Amino acid sequence: MSVGNVPNTNRQENSLINRKSGFLTLMLLLVALIILSIGLAVSIGQVEIPLSQSYRILLHKLFGMTFADSASLESGSAANIIWQIRFPRVLMAMLVGAGLAMCGTIMQASVQNPLADPYILGISSGATLGATFAILVGFGSFGLLGQTGVAFWAFAGAVGASLLVLSLASMGGKMTSVKLVLSGMVINALCTAFSNFFIYFSNNAQGIKLVTFWTMGSLASAKWSSLPLLAIAILLSAFFFLFQSRILNTMLMGDDTAVTLGINLSLYRKTYMVAAALITGVMVASCGMIGFVGLIIPHLVRALVGSDHRRLMPASILFGSIFLIWTDVIARSVIPSVELPIGIITAMIGAPLFMYMLIKKGYAFGGN
């Protein structure tokens, strides 16, 4: 039996696309969809901009290509809207969607739990506690690495909660997936209690509204200065995890199988958890909590390409990018002159999809 592949009864992947040529075609299609989605996303908004003009602006700004209307492409109102407002936001959606889907795939394999998502280590509750502390107690004026004070405290809370979960799961013996999940639940409840404590005794109505909006997720704060740190964290981690398919596949087999193969899963699990926690902390600090992306996308992709992480990981990253680009478009355009928190849209789309997969016959975690 090959270590690099997840075993199944028929020695075939339970997927719609199980041939190499079909998978390559899918990947090329997803890349094309991302390029098309970027052009459409920067065109849609309160000010409608023709798709052809949007692409000309992007090509001119990115590659210096000249067109007959290059003067308007450089400093016109449409160019300013796209380059200064919409394009950074679309790039953030693409990066965060890819990061959440990637971390969800890692978490589900690491804890061998189909309900795992990037926030399983108490990251969401820790980040909420940090942001609530910054907004309501008044420490939001301090910044770090160009991020706002709220983002810094949210990141600190997310990382702190994750480290507490990992420490708690390591006590009393070897860290297991069950202990990780239970520890995450405990720290989540504790951080949520402290957050509610701050909110209950706060007289800052505007601050409470900001906390509520932040916990639902938003890409409205996207700007060029906030992208470098996010891009570096997600791109480097994606490059790393794309080459970890063998270990991730072994995790799905279980610890006993890994021992017979001479693989120390405990060490890899800790490494992956810390890396995923740091990445998720950066994303949460940038745009708040966006639920269901890290939970639903790996399941959708697993049903399509199978459980082998050599295919699952890259396909999940691209699917996540496309999904969040379009949910952000819906969030800022479905109601005129009103922007909805993107977390509301992802939940409204993700929950029915997850219910469909629960009742769909023949689906099983791990592709069996």
VODREN-605022 format. One record per residue (C-alpha): residue in one letter; x, y, z. Coordinates in Angstrom, 3 decimals. Example, Ala and Ser with C-alpha at 12.3 -4.5 7.8 and 13.67 -1.06 7.14 Angstrom:
2
PT code        u        v        w
PT    A   12.300   -4.500    7.800
PT    S   13.670   -1.060    7.140
***
This chain:
368
PT code        u        v        w
PT    M    0.000    0.000    0.000
PT    S    1.408    3.387   -0.992
PT    V    1.918    5.933    1.778
PT    G    1.199    8.815   -0.585
PT    N   -2.371    7.716   -1.260
PT    V   -5.387    7.335    0.988
PT    P   -6.549    3.692    0.955
PT    N  -10.042    2.757   -0.087
PT    T  -11.950   -0.423   -0.723
PT    N  -11.971   -0.284   -4.504
PT    R   -8.412    1.112   -4.845
PT    Q   -9.956    4.034   -6.709
PT    E  -10.626    7.580   -5.616
PT    N  -14.240    8.320   -4.764
PT    S  -14.233   11.373   -7.001
PT    L  -15.626   12.702  -10.236
PT    I  -12.178   13.612  -11.522
PT    N   -9.657   10.844  -10.961
PT    R   -7.457   11.002  -14.035
PT    K   -4.369   13.156  -14.280
PT    S   -5.493   14.807  -17.495
PT    G   -8.887   15.597  -16.027
PT    F   -7.316   17.141  -12.938
PT    L   -4.982   19.329  -14.994
PT    T   -7.961   20.490  -17.043
PT    L   -9.793   21.347  -13.837
PT    M   -6.848   23.359  -12.515
PT    L   -6.549   25.338  -15.748
PT    L  -10.294   25.980  -15.648
PT    L  -10.080   27.245  -12.065
PT    V   -7.203   29.597  -12.920
PT    A   -9.221   30.958  -15.851
PT    L  -12.234   31.408  -13.568
PT    I  -10.115   33.365  -11.086
PT    I   -8.918   35.724  -13.825
PT    L  -12.483   36.192  -15.085
PT    S  -13.798   36.640  -11.540
PT    I  -11.249   39.368  -10.790
PT    G  -12.329   41.351  -13.860
PT    L  -16.020   40.961  -13.085
PT    A  -15.581   41.704   -9.380
PT    V  -13.821   45.033   -9.979
PT    S  -16.528   45.967  -12.492
PT    I  -19.503   45.339  -10.203
PT    G  -20.483   47.867   -7.564
PT    Q  -22.416   51.051   -6.927
PT    V  -20.609   52.488   -9.956
PT    E  -20.846   50.043  -12.866
PT    I  -17.710   49.864  -15.019
PT    P  -17.629   47.949  -18.328
PT    L  -15.676   44.707  -18.146
PT    S  -13.451   45.626  -21.100
PT    Q  -12.526   48.914  -19.460
PT    S  -11.761   47.147  -16.177
PT    Y   -9.342   44.776  -17.882
PT    R   -7.670   47.645  -19.750
PT    I   -7.163   49.517  -16.478
PT    L   -5.689   46.459  -14.777
PT    L   -3.410   45.645  -17.723
PT    H   -2.245   49.251  -17.882
PT    K   -1.601   49.488  -14.132
PT    L   -0.006   46.078  -13.740
PT    F    2.011   45.687  -16.926
PT    G    2.191   49.212  -18.372
PT    M    0.295   48.239  -21.520
PT    T   -0.874   51.213  -23.571
PT    F   -4.267   51.687  -25.173
PT    A   -6.022   54.454  -27.076
PT    D   -7.520   55.783  -23.827
PT    S   -4.379   55.373  -21.701
PT    A   -4.770   58.860  -20.187
PT    S   -8.129   57.991  -18.631
PT    L   -6.818   54.581  -17.616
PT    E   -4.095   56.278  -15.593
PT    S   -6.020   58.867  -13.596
PT    G   -9.700   58.722  -14.511
PT    S  -12.448   58.181  -11.929
PT    A  -12.959   54.571  -13.038
PT    A   -9.237   53.915  -12.729
PT    N   -9.167   55.337   -9.187
PT    I  -12.202   53.283   -8.141
PT    I  -10.719   50.061   -9.474
PT    W   -7.081   50.533   -8.490
PT    Q   -7.507   52.197   -5.089
PT    I  -10.693   50.548   -3.797
PT    R  -11.925   47.458   -5.615
PT    F   -8.759   45.718   -6.791
PT    P   -7.088   45.605   -3.327
PT    R  -10.353   44.289   -1.930
PT    V  -10.597   41.567   -4.586
PT    L   -6.979   40.577   -3.958
PT    M   -7.665   40.333   -0.220
PT    A  -10.740   38.179   -0.908
PT    M   -8.668   35.920   -3.156
PT    L   -5.890   35.554   -0.575
PT    V   -8.172   35.056    2.433
PT    G  -10.364   32.564    0.567
PT    A   -7.302   30.550   -0.423
PT    G   -5.898   30.711    3.116
PT    L   -9.120   29.659    4.831
PT    A   -9.668   26.728    2.459
PT    M   -6.049   25.635    2.880
PT    C   -6.191   25.828    6.688
PT    G   -9.513   23.987    6.725
PT    T   -7.998   21.163    4.681
PT    I   -5.029   20.991    7.047
PT    M   -7.180   21.008   10.185
PT    Q   -9.542   18.302    8.928
PT    A   -6.612   16.014    8.152
PT    S   -4.689   16.838   11.344
PT    V   -7.536   16.129   13.765
PT    Q   -9.219   13.529   11.498
PT    N  -12.510   15.316   11.936
PT    P  -14.780   16.348    9.025
PT    L  -16.211   19.189   11.153
PT    A  -12.825   20.824   11.726
PT    D  -12.239   24.308   10.345
PT    P   -9.495   26.952   10.689
PT    Y  -11.018   28.187   13.950
PT    I  -11.012   24.843   15.757
PT    L   -8.103   25.831   18.039
PT    G  -10.077   28.659   19.618
PT    I   -8.661   31.114   17.092
PT    S  -11.965   32.867   16.454
PT    S  -12.820   33.313   20.126
PT    G   -9.276   34.415   20.957
PT    A   -9.294   36.956   18.143
PT    T  -12.720   38.204   19.250
PT    L  -11.440   38.645   22.775
PT    G   -8.412   40.593   21.528
PT    A  -10.494   42.825   19.253
PT    T  -13.129   43.401   21.935
PT    F  -10.405   44.349   24.410
PT    A   -8.867   46.795   21.925
PT    I  -12.158   48.433   20.925
PT    L  -13.946   48.631   24.259
PT    V  -11.049   49.058   26.676
PT    G   -9.297   51.595   24.463
PT    F   -6.068   49.978   23.288
PT    G   -6.970   50.221   19.603
PT    S   -4.660   53.168   18.958
PT    F   -1.485   51.087   18.876
PT    G   -0.332   49.597   15.593
PT    L    2.159   47.016   14.436
PT    L    3.634   46.431   10.966
PT    G    1.202   48.846    9.396
PT    Q   -1.844   47.095   10.855
PT    T   -4.312   48.887   13.096
PT    G   -4.289   48.418   16.838
PT    V   -7.442   46.290   16.659
PT    A   -5.791   43.998   14.121
PT    F   -2.713   43.639   16.320
PT    W   -4.716   42.718   19.407
PT    A   -6.907   40.337   17.386
PT    F   -3.802   38.573   16.089
PT    A   -2.351   38.411   19.605
PT    G   -5.593   36.946   20.939
PT    A   -5.778   34.353   18.157
PT    V   -2.203   33.189   18.639
PT    G   -2.528   33.217   22.436
PT    A   -5.668   31.080   22.347
PT    S   -4.049   28.634   19.927
PT    L   -0.982   28.237   22.112
PT    L   -3.209   27.617   25.140
PT    V   -5.083   24.906   23.232
PT    L   -1.880   23.210   22.098
PT    S   -0.434   23.368   25.622
PT    L   -3.601   21.985   27.187
PT    A   -3.811   19.174   24.619
PT    S   -0.190   18.198   25.321
PT    M   -0.661   17.819   29.070
PT    G   -0.961   14.364   30.588
PT    G    0.569   12.475   27.702
PT    K    0.688   12.521   23.921
PT    M   -1.401   15.082   22.091
PT    T   -4.236   13.429   20.176
PT    S   -6.864   14.724   17.808
PT    V   -9.609   14.192   20.399
PT    K   -7.704   16.166   23.035
PT    L   -7.142   18.962   20.523
PT    V  -10.841   19.260   19.732
PT    L  -11.861   19.172   23.396
PT    S   -9.173   21.683   24.368
PT    G  -10.346   23.967   21.581
PT    M  -13.890   23.818   22.930
PT    V  -12.722   24.710   26.453
PT    I  -10.589   27.687   25.371
PT    N  -13.335   28.819   23.006
PT    A  -15.847   28.910   25.848
PT    L  -13.394   30.722   28.133
PT    C  -12.518   33.434   25.596
PT    T  -16.168   33.888   24.665
PT    A  -17.037   34.378   28.335
PT    F  -14.406   37.108   28.750
PT    S  -15.546   38.827   25.539
PT    N  -19.147   38.851   26.733
PT    F  -17.937   40.189   30.083
PT    F  -16.327   43.215   28.392
PT    I  -19.402   43.790   26.231
PT    Y  -21.848   43.501   29.134
PT    F  -20.123   46.150   31.246
PT    S  -19.291   48.492   28.379
PT    N  -21.170   51.735   27.862
PT    N  -19.648   52.259   24.421
PT    A  -22.553   51.667   22.022
PT    Q  -20.467   52.493   18.953
PT    G  -17.712   50.155   20.145
PT    I  -20.189   47.308   20.637
PT    K  -21.467   47.866   17.093
PT    L  -17.904   47.731   15.763
PT    V  -17.233   44.503   17.664
PT    T  -20.400   42.947   16.247
PT    F  -19.552   43.969   12.682
PT    W  -15.959   42.792   13.075
PT    T  -16.966   39.342   14.323
PT    M  -19.064   38.879   11.172
PT    G  -16.115   39.575    8.877
PT    S  -15.581   42.344    6.350
PT    L  -13.154   43.202    3.560
PT    A  -14.036   46.894    3.598
PT    S  -10.721   47.828    5.213
PT    A   -8.679   46.324    2.367
PT    K   -5.974   48.615    1.030
PT    W   -2.591   48.199   -0.592
PT    S   -0.679   48.641    2.663
PT    S   -2.535   45.729    4.295
PT    L   -1.821   43.214    1.517
PT    P    1.951   42.498    1.719
PT    L    1.935   40.784    5.131
PT    L   -1.180   38.789    4.240
PT    A    0.185   37.769    0.830
PT    I    3.573   36.694    2.210
PT    A    2.000   34.586    4.973
PT    I   -0.491   32.816    2.714
PT    L    1.736   32.304   -0.333
PT    L    4.666   30.937    1.679
PT    S    2.414   28.610    3.664
PT    A    0.680   27.428    0.472
PT    F    4.062   26.648   -1.082
PT    F    4.982   24.647    2.029
PT    F    1.752   22.668    2.377
PT    L    1.536   21.802   -1.310
PT    F    4.560   19.556   -0.678
PT    Q    3.114   17.946    2.475
PT    S    0.552   15.711    0.779
PT    R    2.281   12.486    1.846
PT    I    2.094   13.355    5.550
PT    L   -1.449   14.730    5.281
PT    N   -2.576   11.532    3.555
PT    T   -0.943    9.483    6.309
PT    M   -2.852   11.464    8.940
PT    L   -6.108   10.274    7.407
PT    M   -4.987    6.668    7.956
PT    G   -4.645    7.192   11.706
PT    D   -1.854    7.180   14.258
PT    D   -1.508    3.390   14.409
PT    T   -0.842    3.147   10.687
PT    A    1.634    6.029   10.902
PT    V    3.591    4.210   13.628
PT    T    3.985    1.141   11.438
PT    L    5.252    3.401    8.662
PT    G    7.768    5.064   10.973
PT    I    6.204    8.532   10.825
PT    N    5.991   10.704   13.948
PT    L    2.564   12.217   13.417
PT    S    2.585   14.014   16.762
PT    L    5.450   16.255   15.670
PT    Y    3.910   16.955   12.273
PT    R    0.520   17.622   13.835
PT    K    1.971   20.227   16.204
PT    T    3.897   21.864   13.376
PT    Y    0.870   22.025   11.099
PT    M   -1.363   23.300   13.879
PT    V    1.009   26.112   14.831
PT    A    1.473   27.111   11.185
PT    A   -2.271   27.062   10.498
PT    A   -2.955   29.041   13.678
PT    L   -0.467   31.758   12.701
PT    I   -1.864   31.996    9.178
PT    T   -5.444   32.144   10.433
PT    G   -4.443   34.750   13.008
PT    V   -3.086   36.977   10.234
PT    M   -6.288   36.550    8.209
PT    V   -8.549   37.207   11.187
PT    A   -6.553   40.314   12.063
PT    S   -7.043   41.586    8.509
PT    C  -10.756   41.020    7.978
PT    G  -12.366   39.492   11.067
PT    M  -13.979   36.061   11.228
PT    I  -15.361   34.611    8.000
PT    G  -17.037   31.309    8.688
PT    F  -17.865   28.240    6.607
PT    V  -15.150   28.796    3.956
PT    G  -12.594   26.561    5.673
PT    L  -15.300   24.029    6.550
PT    I  -17.285   23.711    3.332
PT    I  -14.718   24.183    0.544
PT    P  -12.529   21.128    1.408
PT    H  -15.639   18.935    1.471
PT    L  -16.875   20.207   -1.896
PT    V  -13.469   19.711   -3.472
PT    R  -12.987   16.308   -1.830
PT    A  -16.217   15.107   -3.429
PT    L  -14.900   16.302   -6.785
PT    V  -11.218   15.286   -6.857
PT    G  -10.950   12.757   -4.022
PT    S   -9.060   12.716   -0.737
PT    D   -5.500   12.570   -2.046
PT    H   -3.972   15.848   -0.869
PT    R   -1.819   16.062   -3.980
PT    R   -5.043   17.072   -5.723
PT    L   -7.168   18.190   -2.808
PT    M   -4.835   20.928   -1.551
PT    P   -4.269   22.909   -4.777
PT    A   -7.889   22.541   -5.867
PT    S   -9.146   23.712   -2.454
PT    I   -6.898   26.782   -2.573
PT    L   -8.259   27.839   -5.969
PT    F  -11.876   27.014   -5.086
PT    G  -11.579   29.030   -1.882
PT    S  -10.321   32.068   -3.783
PT    I  -13.185   31.977   -6.276
PT    F  -15.779   31.392   -3.567
PT    L  -14.739   34.352   -1.420
PT    I  -14.352   36.719   -4.380
PT    W  -17.973   36.163   -5.318
PT    T  -19.372   36.155   -1.789
PT    D  -17.713   39.556   -1.311
PT    V  -19.328   40.789   -4.531
PT    I  -22.701   39.664   -3.204
PT    A  -22.057   41.248    0.198
PT    R  -21.374   44.694   -1.251
PT    S  -23.898   44.708   -4.090
PT    V  -26.972   42.665   -3.129
PT    I  -28.524   45.617   -1.246
PT    P  -28.017   49.044   -2.865
PT    S  -25.954   51.498   -0.772
PT    V  -25.553   48.902    2.006
PT    E  -22.652   46.551    2.627
PT    L  -23.417   43.327    4.468
PT    P  -20.790   41.566    6.601
PT    I  -19.325   38.875    4.385
PT    G  -19.687   36.282    7.153
PT    I  -23.479   36.496    6.768
PT    I  -23.246   35.635    3.078
PT    T  -20.789   32.752    3.563
PT    A  -23.052   31.263    6.247
PT    M  -26.193   31.637    4.123
PT    I  -24.461   29.850    1.235
PT    G  -22.334   27.418    3.223
PT    A  -24.973   26.056    5.603
PT    P  -27.360   24.747    2.897
PT    L  -24.428   23.255    0.991
PT    F  -23.220   21.480    4.108
PT    M  -26.709   20.155    4.831
PT    Y  -26.878   18.850    1.269
PT    M  -23.615   16.976    1.723
PT    L  -24.825   15.506    5.021
PT    I  -27.885   13.949    3.371
PT    K  -26.124   13.017    0.126
PT    K  -25.703    9.269   -0.113
PT    G  -22.280    7.824   -0.704
PT    Y  -20.257   10.729    0.762
PT    A  -17.754    9.891    3.473
PT    F  -14.869   11.787    4.992
PT    G  -11.579   10.512    3.627
PT    G  -13.059    9.436    0.330
PT    N  -13.979    5.895    1.414
***
